[in-house]
Amino acid sequence: MQVQVETFVDEGGVKKLRRFYLNGRQIDVVENLDQWHGADYRYFKVRGSEGDVYILYLDEFLTQWALTMYQRSQPPDSRGTL
């Protein structure tokens, strides 16, 4: 799967995701939920505009991105409850 990512640096100097592309399909990031890193890698947990949650991995040494987790948003129950 081809992954391309657009990032920005927030007011506090933290790198965050703005949008990304999975096989050419654009997904806008509406919320940067979490991130964690090691010596040469970084993970980003984000919510896309469709409500789905993604974890993307950045190999900082090779500057390569990969999708490591995807969770589809759950539609509300048919009775209108969550």
MARVOFI-593908 format. One record per residue: residue number from 1; x, y, z of N, C-alpha, C, O in turn; residue in three letters. Coordinates in nm, 3 decimals, padded with zeros to 5 digits, always signed. Layout:
<rs>
{NUM, {X, Y, Z}, {X, Y, Z}, {X, Y, Z}, {X, Y, Z}, 'ALA'};
...
</rs>
This chain:
<rs>
{1, {+00.084, -00.117, +00.000}, {+00.000, +00.000, +00.000}, {+00.089, +00.124, +00.000}, {+00.180, +00.136, +00.082}, 'MET'};
{2, {+00.062, +00.214, -00.091}, {+00.138, +00.338, -00.100}, {+00.081, +00.442, -00.004}, {-00.039, +00.470, -00.007}, 'GLN'};
{3, {+00.167, +00.498, +00.082}, {+00.125, +00.597, +00.181}, {+00.207, +00.724, +00.161}, {+00.330, +00.720, +00.162}, 'VAL'};
{4, {+00.137, +00.837, +00.144}, {+00.201, +00.968, +00.137}, {+00.137, +01.053, +00.246}, {+00.017, +01.043, +00.271}, 'GLN'};
{5, {+00.217, +01.137, +00.312}, {+00.169, +01.213, +00.426}, {+00.211, +01.359, +00.415}, {+00.323, +01.389, +00.375}, 'VAL'};
{6, {+00.119, +01.449, +00.451}, {+00.150, +01.591, +00.463}, {+00.145, +01.626, +00.612}, {+00.047, +01.595, +00.681}, 'GLU'};
{7, {+00.251, +01.690, +00.660}, {+00.261, +01.725, +00.801}, {+00.271, +01.876, +00.817}, {+00.289, +01.950, +00.721}, 'THR'};
{8, {+00.260, +01.920, +00.942}, {+00.284, +02.059, +00.978}, {+00.339, +02.060, +01.120}, {+00.330, +01.959, +01.191}, 'PHE'};
{9, {+00.393, +02.170, +01.162}, {+00.444, +02.187, +01.298}, {+00.352, +02.285, +01.369}, {+00.333, +02.397, +01.322}, 'VAL'};
{10, {+00.296, +02.244, +01.483}, {+00.203, +02.331, +01.556}, {+00.278, +02.440, +01.632}, {+00.401, +02.448, +01.627}, 'ASP'};
{11, {+00.202, +02.523, +01.702}, {+00.261, +02.638, +01.774}, {+00.364, +02.595, +01.879}, {+00.456, +02.671, +01.910}, 'GLU'};
{12, {+00.348, +02.475, +01.933}, {+00.441, +02.424, +02.034}, {+00.562, +02.353, +01.976}, {+00.645, +02.300, +02.050}, 'GLY'};
{13, {+00.573, +02.350, +01.841}, {+00.686, +02.286, +01.777}, {+00.671, +02.137, +01.756}, {+00.768, +02.067, +01.728}, 'GLY'};
{14, {+00.546, +02.086, +01.770}, {+00.522, +01.943, +01.756}, {+00.477, +01.911, +01.613}, {+00.388, +01.977, +01.559}, 'VAL'};
{15, {+00.539, +01.810, +01.554}, {+00.503, +01.767, +01.419}, {+00.371, +01.692, +01.424}, {+00.354, +01.601, +01.505}, 'LYS'};
{16, {+00.276, +01.731, +01.337}, {+00.145, +01.668, +01.332}, {+00.106, +01.640, +01.187}, {+00.165, +01.697, +01.094}, 'LYS'};
{17, {+00.008, +01.554, +01.169}, {-00.039, +01.519, +01.035}, {-00.155, +01.610, +00.995}, {-00.245, +01.637, +01.074}, 'LEU'};
{18, {-00.151, +01.655, +00.870}, {-00.257, +01.739, +00.813}, {-00.350, +01.654, +00.727}, {-00.472, +01.665, +00.737}, 'ARG'};
{19, {-00.292, +01.570, +00.643}, {-00.367, +01.479, +00.555}, {-00.271, +01.371, +00.508}, {-00.149, +01.385, +00.515}, 'ARG'};
{20, {-00.329, +01.263, +00.460}, {-00.246, +01.158, +00.403}, {-00.323, +01.091, +00.290}, {-00.444, +01.110, +00.275}, 'PHE'};
{21, {-00.251, +01.014, +00.212}, {-00.306, +00.948, +00.094}, {-00.275, +00.800, +00.103}, {-00.160, +00.761, +00.123}, 'TYR'};
{22, {-00.378, +00.718, +00.088}, {-00.362, +00.573, +00.083}, {-00.396, +00.529, -00.057}, {-00.511, +00.535, -00.099}, 'LEU'};
{23, {-00.294, +00.484, -00.130}, {-00.312, +00.446, -00.271}, {-00.383, +00.556, -00.350}, {-00.468, +00.528, -00.434}, 'ASN'};
{24, {-00.348, +00.681, -00.321}, {-00.402, +00.795, -00.394}, {-00.530, +00.852, -00.336}, {-00.571, +00.961, -00.378}, 'GLY'};
{25, {-00.596, +00.785, -00.242}, {-00.720, +00.836, -00.182}, {-00.685, +00.931, -00.068}, {-00.617, +00.893, +00.027}, 'ARG'};
{26, {-00.731, +01.056, -00.077}, {-00.699, +01.158, +00.023}, {-00.785, +01.141, +00.148}, {-00.906, +01.122, +00.140}, 'GLN'};
{27, {-00.718, +01.147, +00.265}, {-00.786, +01.144, +00.394}, {-00.738, +01.264, +00.473}, {-00.619, +01.275, +00.506}, 'ILE'};
{28, {-00.830, +01.355, +00.503}, {-00.796, +01.472, +00.583}, {-00.798, +01.435, +00.730}, {-00.887, +01.364, +00.776}, 'ASP'};
{29, {-00.699, +01.483, +00.804}, {-00.689, +01.455, +00.947}, {-00.766, +01.564, +01.021}, {-00.737, +01.683, +01.007}, 'VAL'};
{30, {-00.865, +01.523, +01.101}, {-00.943, +01.619, +01.180}, {-00.896, +01.623, +01.324}, {-00.926, +01.718, +01.397}, 'VAL'};
{31, {-00.820, +01.520, +01.367}, {-00.771, +01.518, +01.505}, {-00.644, +01.435, +01.513}, {-00.642, +01.319, +01.470}, 'GLU'};
{32, {-00.540, +01.493, +01.568}, {-00.417, +01.420, +01.600}, {-00.436, +01.369, +01.743}, {-00.433, +01.448, +01.838}, 'ASN'};
{33, {-00.455, +01.239, +01.759}, {-00.490, +01.181, +01.888}, {-00.370, +01.155, +01.977}, {-00.375, +01.179, +02.098}, 'LEU'};
{34, {-00.262, +01.104, +01.918}, {-00.146, +01.065, +01.999}, {-00.027, +01.046, +01.907}, {-00.043, +01.032, +01.785}, 'ASP'};
{35, {+00.091, +01.044, +01.965}, {+00.210, +01.006, +01.891}, {+00.316, +00.960, +01.990}, {+00.322, +01.006, +02.104}, 'GLN'};
{36, {+00.399, +00.869, +01.944}, {+00.510, +00.819, +02.026}, {+00.625, +00.786, +01.932}, {+00.605, +00.759, +01.814}, 'TRP'};
{37, {+00.745, +00.788, +01.988}, {+00.862, +00.772, +01.903}, {+00.975, +00.703, +01.975}, {+00.978, +00.692, +02.098}, 'HIS'};
{38, {+01.068, +00.657, +01.894}, {+01.192, +00.597, +01.942}, {+01.308, +00.669, +01.877}, {+01.294, +00.783, +01.831}, 'GLY'};
{39, {+01.421, +00.603, +01.873}, {+01.542, +00.667, +01.820}, {+01.530, +00.704, +01.672}, {+01.579, +00.809, +01.632}, 'ALA'};
{40, {+01.466, +00.619, +01.592}, {+01.459, +00.646, +01.448}, {+01.322, +00.618, +01.388}, {+01.310, +00.594, +01.268}, 'ASP'};
{41, {+01.218, +00.620, +01.471}, {+01.083, +00.597, +01.421}, {+00.984, +00.683, +01.498}, {+01.015, +00.736, +01.605}, 'TYR'};
{42, {+00.866, +00.696, +01.442}, {+00.759, +00.772, +01.507}, {+00.625, +00.713, +01.463}, {+00.608, +00.679, +01.346}, 'ARG'};
{43, {+00.533, +00.703, +01.557}, {+00.396, +00.660, +01.528}, {+00.303, +00.778, +01.551}, {+00.322, +00.857, +01.643}, 'TYR'};
{44, {+00.201, +00.789, +01.466}, {+00.100, +00.893, +01.477}, {-00.038, +00.826, +01.478}, {-00.069, +00.748, +01.388}, 'PHE'};
{45, {-00.118, +00.855, +01.578}, {-00.255, +00.806, +01.584}, {-00.346, +00.924, +01.553}, {-00.343, +01.025, +01.624}, 'LYS'};
{46, {-00.426, +00.913, +01.447}, {-00.509, +01.025, +01.401}, {-00.650, +00.978, +01.368}, {-00.675, +00.860, +01.344}, 'VAL'};
{47, {-00.742, +01.075, +01.368}, {-00.878, +01.050, +01.323}, {-00.897, +01.121, +01.190}, {-00.869, +01.240, +01.177}, 'ARG'};
{48, {-00.947, +01.046, +01.092}, {-00.974, +01.102, +00.961}, {-01.109, +01.171, +00.956}, {-01.191, +01.156, +01.047}, 'GLY'};
{49, {-01.133, +01.246, +00.850}, {-01.257, +01.322, +00.836}, {-01.381, +01.233, +00.831}, {-01.491, +01.281, +00.859}, 'SER'};
{50, {-01.366, +01.106, +00.796}, {-01.480, +01.015, +00.793}, {-01.505, +00.949, +00.929}, {-01.597, +00.869, +00.943}, 'GLU'};
{51, {-01.421, +00.984, +01.029}, {-01.437, +00.932, +01.165}, {-01.352, +00.810, +01.196}, {-01.345, +00.768, +01.311}, 'GLY'};
{52, {-01.287, +00.753, +01.096}, {-01.204, +00.634, +01.117}, {-01.072, +00.674, +01.185}, {-01.026, +00.788, +01.173}, 'ASP'};
{53, {-01.013, +00.579, +01.257}, {-00.887, +00.601, +01.329}, {-00.776, +00.524, +01.260}, {-00.794, +00.409, +01.220}, 'VAL'};
{54, {-00.661, +00.589, +01.247}, {-00.545, +00.531, +01.178}, {-00.422, +00.547, +01.266}, {-00.409, +00.645, +01.340}, 'TYR'};
{55, {-00.331, +00.449, +01.258}, {-00.198, +00.465, +01.315}, {-00.101, +00.453, +01.198}, {-00.097, +00.352, +01.128}, 'ILE'};
{56, {-00.023, +00.559, +01.180}, {+00.077, +00.563, +01.073}, {+00.216, +00.561, +01.135}, {+00.240, +00.621, +01.240}, 'LEU'};
{57, {+00.305, +00.490, +01.069}, {+00.443, +00.472, +01.115}, {+00.536, +00.545, +01.020}, {+00.525, +00.532, +00.899}, 'TYR'};
{58, {+00.629, +00.621, +01.077}, {+00.731, +00.689, +00.999}, {+00.867, +00.633, +01.036}, {+00.909, +00.642, +01.152}, 'LEU'};
{59, {+00.936, +00.577, +00.939}, {+01.076, +00.537, +00.956}, {+01.156, +00.663, +00.925}, {+01.174, +00.698, +00.809}, 'ASP'};
{60, {+01.205, +00.730, +01.029}, {+01.273, +00.858, +01.010}, {+01.407, +00.843, +00.939}, {+01.453, +00.937, +00.874}, 'GLU'};
{61, {+01.471, +00.729, +00.951}, {+01.598, +00.706, +00.884}, {+01.578, +00.697, +00.732}, {+01.653, +00.757, +00.655}, 'PHE'};
{62, {+01.476, +00.620, +00.691}, {+01.448, +00.601, +00.548}, {+01.347, +00.701, +00.493}, {+01.325, +00.708, +00.372}, 'LEU'};
{63, {+01.284, +00.777, +00.582}, {+01.177, +00.871, +00.546}, {+01.066, +00.798, +00.469}, {+01.023, +00.842, +00.363}, 'THR'};
{64, {+01.022, +00.684, +00.525}, {+00.915, +00.606, +00.465}, {+00.799, +00.593, +00.563}, {+00.818, +00.572, +00.683}, 'GLN'};
{65, {+00.679, +00.606, +00.508}, {+00.556, +00.595, +00.587}, {+00.489, +00.461, +00.561}, {+00.501, +00.404, +00.452}, 'TRP'};
{66, {+00.418, +00.411, +00.662}, {+00.338, +00.289, +00.647}, {+00.215, +00.300, +00.735}, {+00.219, +00.361, +00.842}, 'ALA'};
{67, {+00.106, +00.240, +00.691}, {-00.015, +00.229, +00.773}, {-00.002, +00.104, +00.857}, {+00.018, -00.005, +00.802}, 'LEU'};
{68, {-00.012, +00.116, +00.989}, {+00.003, +00.000, +01.075}, {-00.128, -00.044, +01.139}, {-00.139, -00.158, +01.183}, 'THR'};
{69, {-00.229, +00.046, +01.145}, {-00.356, +00.010, +01.204}, {-00.465, +00.097, +01.146}, {-00.444, +00.215, +01.117}, 'MET'};
{70, {-00.582, +00.037, +01.129}, {-00.699, +00.108, +01.078}, {-00.819, +00.059, +01.156}, {-00.839, -00.062, +01.170}, 'TYR'};
{71, {-00.901, +00.151, +01.208}, {-01.022, +00.114, +01.280}, {-01.138, +00.195, +01.224}, {-01.139, +00.318, +01.233}, 'GLN'};
{72, {-01.234, +00.126, +01.167}, {-01.351, +00.192, +01.109}, {-01.438, +00.249, +01.221}, {-01.456, +00.185, +01.325}, 'ARG'};
{73, {-01.490, +00.369, +01.198}, {-01.579, +00.428, +01.298}, {-01.707, +00.346, +01.305}, {-01.752, +00.290, +01.205}, 'SER'};
{74, {-01.764, +00.340, +01.421}, {-01.886, +00.263, +01.442}, {-02.007, +00.354, +01.424}, {-02.019, +00.455, +01.493}, 'GLN'};
{75, {-02.098, +00.319, +01.332}, {-02.218, +00.400, +01.316}, {-02.306, +00.388, +01.439}, {-02.301, +00.287, +01.509}, 'PRO'};
{76, {-02.387, +00.490, +01.468}, {-02.477, +00.481, +01.583}, {-02.571, +00.362, +01.569}, {-02.606, +00.322, +01.458}, 'PRO'};
{77, {-02.612, +00.308, +01.681}, {-02.706, +00.199, +01.685}, {-02.835, +00.240, +01.612}, {-02.873, +00.356, +01.616}, 'ASP'};
{78, {-02.900, +00.145, +01.546}, {-03.020, +00.176, +01.469}, {-03.133, +00.232, +01.553}, {-03.226, +00.292, +01.499}, 'SER'};
{79, {-03.127, +00.214, +01.686}, {-03.229, +00.271, +01.774}, {-03.195, +00.413, +01.815}, {-03.268, +00.475, +01.891}, 'ARG'};
{80, {-03.083, +00.465, +01.765}, {-03.045, +00.603, +01.796}, {-02.961, +00.617, +01.921}, {-02.936, +00.730, +01.964}, 'GLY'};
{81, {-02.916, +00.506, +01.982}, {-02.831, +00.514, +02.099}, {-02.688, +00.486, +02.060}, {-02.663, +00.430, +01.954}, 'THR'};
{82, {-02.596, +00.525, +02.144}, {-02.454, +00.502, +02.117}, {-02.406, +00.377, +02.183}, {-02.289, +00.342, +02.171}, 'LEU'};
</rs>
